[in-house]
């Protein structure tokens, strides 16, 4: 066998190994879902292979997390009737940390005062997107429970203990891409079950919270997406 044939064989072996990992991921998550009594579409497409995606960097994730957290606090204060006081407090922080360029469209409207009622509701739920980012950077160990909302107090305590993004970054360690794809695949399958439940009310989703599921999936999808604004990401099932 010549050297070029050997090189081609190695490439083929690597492709087979990657594809095998994708199928193993699907089988593992399908079994996990069925054990919980959740409706399972076993042939739901495979999520992307690690070789086909570019993971967001730790800097990008930390900037997104900090910007999201500030925006969520303002959104929560809207619902509590304290918008003006909240903007007066958080807007200078956003500017001081040079995070304005990381705002997504809904967050921009919140900060500019041009938001809709739905924008404020959507940003309330961004805690769950943030929870996925916390998982990605190792601040929480396990987010497989799609039934309960995240630990908002832990998020607040963690974020407010940091004076800036750099200090937050020092608390973080990016997970291996395969771990993140495993979790994304699981939430993709959770989301399919929740979508099926809306179509067929008799579908069993156990204790899954559809809003928690879709937002965590959004955060996980963003990690491997080319989009900066996670509301621009398609969440088809």
ZIQUIRA-V990382 format. One record per residue. N is the residue number from 1. RES is the residue in three letters. PSI is psi in degrees with one decimal (none if undefined). OMEGA is omega in radians with two decimals (NA if undefined). NEAR is the number of other ideal C-beta (glycine too) atoms within 8 Angstrom. Layout:
[[N RES PSI OMEGA NEAR] [N RES PSI OMEGA NEAR]]
This chain:
[[1 UNK 128.1 3.12 4] [2 UNK 168.6 -3.09 5] [3 UNK -36.2 -3.11 5] [4 UNK -37.0 3.07 6] [5 UNK -36.9 3.11 8] [6 UNK -41.3 3.14 9] [7 UNK -42.8 3.14 8] [8 UNK -39.3 3.12 8] [9 UNK -41.1 3.12 9] [10 UNK -39.0 3.12 8] [11 UNK -43.7 3.13 8] [12 UNK -41.0 3.12 8] [13 UNK -40.7 -3.14 8] [14 UNK -41.0 3.11 8] [15 UNK -42.2 3.14 8] [16 UNK -37.9 3.13 8] [17 UNK -41.3 3.13 8] [18 UNK -45.2 3.13 11] [19 UNK -38.6 3.09 9] [20 UNK -39.4 3.12 8] [21 UNK -38.5 3.12 11] [22 UNK -44.5 -3.13 11] [23 UNK -38.2 3.09 9] [24 UNK -40.1 3.12 8] [25 UNK -46.0 -3.12 13] [26 UNK -44.9 3.14 12] [27 UNK -45.8 -3.13 8] [28 UNK -46.6 -3.10 9] [29 UNK -35.9 3.06 12] [30 UNK -44.4 3.12 11] [31 UNK -40.9 3.13 8] [32 UNK -43.4 -3.14 10] [33 UNK -45.5 -3.12 13] [34 UNK -34.7 3.09 9] [35 UNK -27.6 3.12 6] [36 UNK -1.1 -3.13 7] [37 UNK 19.5 -3.13 6] [38 UNK 139.3 3.11 12] [39 UNK 136.8 -3.03 9] [40 UNK 125.4 2.99 9] [41 UNK 99.7 -2.95 9] [42 UNK -27.5 -3.09 6] [43 UNK 20.8 3.03 4] [44 UNK 138.1 -3.06 9] [45 UNK 154.5 3.10 4] [46 UNK 144.8 2.98 9] [47 UNK 165.7 -3.08 9] [48 UNK 150.7 3.03 8] [49 UNK 152.3 -3.13 10] [50 UNK -28.3 -3.13 10] [51 UNK -13.3 -3.07 5] [52 UNK 0.8 -3.10 5] [53 UNK 155.3 3.03 10] [54 UNK 114.3 -3.10 5] [55 UNK 141.5 3.01 9] [56 UNK 145.9 -3.13 9] [57 UNK 164.1 3.11 6] [58 UNK -38.3 3.10 9] [59 UNK -45.5 -3.14 7] [60 UNK -42.5 -3.12 8] [61 UNK -43.2 -3.11 15] [62 UNK -38.6 3.07 13] [63 UNK -42.0 3.11 11] [64 UNK -42.4 -3.12 12] [65 UNK -46.1 -3.10 14] [66 UNK -43.1 3.14 15] [67 UNK -42.8 3.11 13] [68 UNK -46.4 -3.10 13] [69 UNK -46.2 3.14 11] [70 UNK -44.6 -3.12 12] [71 UNK -40.1 -3.14 14] [72 UNK -38.5 3.13 13] [73 UNK -40.3 3.11 10] [74 UNK -43.0 3.13 15] [75 UNK -41.6 3.10 14] [76 UNK -38.1 -3.14 9] [77 UNK -26.6 3.03 12] [78 UNK -47.8 -3.12 13] [79 UNK -18.8 3.09 8] [80 UNK 2.2 3.12 6] [81 UNK 22.9 -3.09 6] [82 UNK 37.8 -3.03 8] [83 UNK -49.2 -3.05 10] [84 UNK -45.0 3.13 6] [85 UNK -37.4 -3.12 8] [86 UNK -46.5 3.12 12] [87 UNK -42.3 -3.14 11] [88 UNK -32.3 -3.13 8] [89 UNK -46.6 -2.97 8] [90 UNK -29.1 -3.11 11] [91 UNK -44.0 3.09 9] [92 UNK -33.5 3.11 8] [93 UNK -44.7 3.13 9] [94 UNK -43.5 -3.13 13] [95 UNK -42.1 -3.13 9] [96 UNK -38.4 -3.11 6] [97 UNK 2.0 3.10 9] [98 UNK 46.9 -3.08 6] [99 UNK -1.1 -3.06 13] [100 UNK -33.7 -3.10 8] [101 UNK -11.1 -3.14 5] [102 UNK -1.6 3.11 9] [103 UNK 137.1 2.98 12] [104 UNK 178.5 -3.00 9] [105 UNK -43.0 3.14 8] [106 UNK -41.0 3.14 11] [107 UNK -38.2 3.09 12] [108 UNK -44.1 -3.14 9] [109 UNK -35.9 3.08 12] [110 UNK -47.7 -3.09 14] [111 UNK -29.3 -3.11 13] [112 UNK -11.0 -3.13 7] [113 UNK 17.4 -3.14 7] [114 UNK 18.6 -3.05 4] [115 UNK 158.2 3.01 11] [116 UNK 168.7 3.06 6] [117 UNK -39.5 -3.14 6] [118 UNK -36.6 3.08 6] [119 UNK -45.0 -3.12 12] [120 UNK -38.7 3.10 13] [121 UNK -45.5 -3.12 8] [122 UNK -40.1 -3.12 10] [123 UNK -28.3 3.00 14] [124 UNK -39.9 -3.10 11] [125 UNK -8.2 3.13 10] [126 UNK -13.1 3.00 13] [127 UNK -36.8 -3.11 13] [128 UNK -36.3 3.02 14] [129 UNK -43.5 3.13 15] [130 UNK -34.9 3.11 15] [131 UNK -37.7 3.07 15] [132 UNK -38.6 3.10 17] [133 UNK -38.4 3.08 14] [134 UNK -38.7 3.08 13] [135 UNK -45.2 -3.07 15] [136 UNK -31.1 -3.12 13] [137 UNK 15.9 2.98 15] [138 UNK 14.1 -3.14 10] [139 UNK -21.7 2.97 8] [140 UNK 145.4 -2.99 10] [141 UNK -34.0 -2.99 4] [142 UNK 127.6 3.10 6] [143 UNK 25.0 -3.10 10] [144 UNK -19.7 3.11 7] [145 UNK 103.0 -3.14 6] [146 UNK 16.1 -3.10 10] [147 UNK -38.3 -3.10 8] [148 UNK 149.0 3.07 7] [149 UNK 162.5 -3.08 7] [150 UNK 170.4 3.12 13] [151 UNK 87.3 -3.08 7] [152 UNK -36.2 3.14 8] [153 UNK -39.0 3.10 6] [154 UNK -41.4 3.11 9] [155 UNK -48.4 -3.12 14] [156 UNK -46.0 -3.13 8] [157 UNK -42.6 -3.13 8] [158 UNK -47.2 -3.07 12] [159 UNK -41.6 -3.09 11] [160 UNK -11.8 3.08 6] [161 UNK -6.2 -3.10 5] [162 UNK 130.7 -3.12 11] [163 UNK -20.6 3.13 3] [164 UNK 179.3 -3.08 7] [165 UNK -37.6 -3.11 11] [166 UNK -40.9 3.11 6] [167 UNK -38.3 3.07 9] [168 UNK -44.0 -3.13 14] [169 UNK -35.2 -3.13 10] [170 UNK -17.1 3.10 6] [171 UNK -9.3 -2.93 9] [172 UNK 151.7 3.00 12] [173 UNK 117.0 -3.04 5] [174 UNK 131.5 3.11 9] [175 UNK 161.6 3.03 10] [176 UNK 141.6 -3.10 5] [177 UNK -34.1 -3.13 10] [178 UNK -37.6 3.08 8] [179 UNK -42.5 -3.11 8] [180 UNK -40.0 3.09 15] [181 UNK -35.2 3.06 14] [182 UNK -46.2 -3.11 11] [183 UNK -39.0 3.09 13] [184 UNK -44.1 3.12 14] [185 UNK -41.1 3.12 13] [186 UNK -46.4 -3.11 12] [187 UNK -27.6 3.00 13] [188 UNK -43.0 -3.13 12] [189 UNK -38.5 3.00 14] [190 UNK -45.7 -3.07 15] [191 UNK -35.4 3.08 13] [192 UNK -45.1 -3.12 11] [193 UNK -41.6 -3.13 17] [194 UNK -38.5 3.08 13] [195 UNK -42.3 3.11 9] [196 UNK -34.6 3.12 11] [197 UNK -37.7 3.12 12] [198 UNK -32.4 -3.14 7] [199 UNK -44.4 -3.12 6] [200 UNK 97.3 -3.05 6] [201 UNK -17.7 -3.14 5] [202 UNK -4.7 3.13 4] [203 UNK 133.3 -3.12 10] [204 UNK 120.1 3.06 8] [205 UNK 14.7 3.13 12] [206 UNK -127.6 -3.07 8] [207 UNK 14.1 -3.11 6] [208 UNK 138.2 3.03 13] [209 UNK 109.8 -3.06 10] [210 UNK -36.5 3.14 10] [211 UNK -41.7 3.07 8] [212 UNK -45.4 -3.08 14] [213 UNK -49.8 -3.05 14] [214 UNK -35.6 -3.14 11] [215 UNK -39.7 3.09 14] [216 UNK -38.3 3.08 15] [217 UNK -40.8 3.14 15] [218 UNK -45.7 3.13 14] [219 UNK -41.5 3.13 16] [220 UNK -40.7 3.10 14] [221 UNK -38.7 -3.13 12] [222 UNK -35.1 -3.10 13] [223 UNK -28.6 -3.11 14] [224 UNK 10.6 -3.09 14] [225 UNK 156.6 3.01 8] [226 UNK -9.0 -3.13 3] [227 UNK 142.9 3.02 8] [228 UNK -35.0 -3.13 5] [229 UNK 114.3 -3.04 7] [230 UNK -10.6 3.03 12] [231 UNK -6.6 3.09 9] [232 UNK -1.4 -3.08 6] [233 UNK 130.4 3.08 10] [234 UNK 132.1 3.11 3] [235 UNK 42.0 3.11 9] [236 UNK 152.1 3.03 3] [237 UNK none NA 7]]
